[in-house]
């Protein structure tokens, strides 16, 4: 499983269109398995369903599915679900998803949020606010905003 995780993580990083990755260890290989959505920001592994998920900066959360040697992604959630406009952090703990980020990122002041999505018996999620900041002055595009 660790090699699969590293394999997908490296494939995830390829999307950044930087240099071709070179493994540091001889027992690790690199190959592209799929093209993911633009502006992917975080990759998470869920022990509950043994699947990988990733989130984009705009707040879209995708599940990576594998059928044989074919990988695909499916959009599960978006800003309309968790309410965060500029996402920075994404973690899965047990069956709960946590998303952090900011709203009003293009204004002089922004608010930071930490949201959680609790999985329900019918396979939907109920999203709620865990924490929220008061509005604070940003430093523009060089601000790192809120992360988890």
C-alpha angles and dihedrals in degrees: 000000000000091000090049090051092049090045093054092041091055091046087050091054092050087070088071086072093226126134120321105273118247119202117237093212127057093225092060124081130191126218134154114249102173146346112249131202120287119266095024107175110175138026121201135181121215116211089194095069099010091238137131122237130186136193131210125218089252091059104259113144118204133188117218112223127194127202108176106307093340119100125190138165130228124201109236107165140010141179088287087066104041099021097226114131100190111034123200107159134044128175134165118208115180101317096329121104119208121197125184132186146101142287125210089028093159095056132079091258129040139182125224121220139191112197130183129205113204115203114236130208090257090057095254125117131233109214121207139168116261096176139355132184128221113254110285135187114262129210093223124244092348092064116109092206121191124338134172 
